[in-house]
Every structure is written in structure tokens, then in C-alpha cells.
């Protein structure tokens, strides 16, 4: 039982970063997304709950981008 981190790119406006600098990575456990990490380069900015409205929006953007 291991956690996997998969990179996911999605545009997002941030006051402290340009949209190109911000990326998202999903954390998966047993095939389910358990968290979304908002990253700026290698720096972790925040964790987003995939069940939240924002988390669902990010996952939808990721799924339609591929």
C-alpha cells in the first residue's frame, strides 16, 4: 500500500505566482485521489481536498486536458 504522486498541470491565477509557475500533483492511494498538492516549482503551497468544489474543478480540468 503506497502513495503515488502524479503531476497534473492546470491553469490557476495566484497573487504570489504567475499561472505558469503553479502546478498541481495528485496524491493517490489504492487508485483513489486522496489529495491535490498545489506546487510552485518544488515548493508545496497548499493541499486541496479533492472532494471540495475547487478540488473537483481541478480534477475536471486535468481529465479534460488529456
C-alpha positions in Angstrom: 0.0 0.0 0.0 1.9 3.0 -1.3 1.0 6.6 -2.1 1.6 7.7 -5.7 2.2 11.3 -6.7 1.3 12.2 -10.3 1.9 15.6 -11.8 -1.2 17.4 -13.1 -1.0 20.8 -14.9 -3.9 23.2 -14.6 -4.0 26.9 -15.1 -4.8 28.9 -11.9 -4.3 32.6 -11.0 -2.3 33.3 -7.9 -1.4 36.7 -6.3 2.1 35.4 -5.5 2.8 33.4 -8.6 2.1 33.5 -12.3 -0.1 30.8 -13.7 2.9 29.2 -15.4 4.7 28.8 -12.1 1.8 26.9 -10.4 1.2 23.2 -11.0 -0.8 20.5 -9.3 0.0 17.0 -8.3 -2.4 14.3 -7.3 -1.7 12.0 -4.4 -3.3 8.6 -4.9 -3.8 5.7 -2.5 -5.2 2.4 -3.8 -6.3 4.1 -7.1 -8.2 6.9 -5.5 -7.1 10.6 -5.4 -6.7 11.5 -1.7 -5.2 15.0 -2.1 -4.2 17.6 -4.6 -0.9 19.4 -4.0 -0.6 23.0 -5.3 3.1 23.4 -6.1 5.3 26.3 -7.2 8.4 24.7 -8.6 9.4 22.2 -5.9 7.7 24.2 -3.1 4.5 22.9 -1.7 2.0 25.8 -1.4 -1.1 24.1 -0.1 -3.1 20.9 -0.1 -6.6 20.8 -1.7 -9.3 18.3 -0.8 -10.3 16.5 -4.0 -13.9 16.4 -2.6 -14.1 20.2 -2.4 -15.6 22.4 -5.1 -12.1 23.6 -6.0 -10.7 20.1 -6.0 -13.4 18.8 -8.3 -12.8 21.7 -10.7 -9.1 21.0 -10.8 -9.7 17.3 -11.4 -12.2 18.0 -14.2 -9.7 20.3 -15.9 -7.0 17.7 -15.6 -9.2 14.9 -17.0 -10.4 17.1 -20.0 -6.8 18.3 -20.8 -5.6 14.7 -21.5 
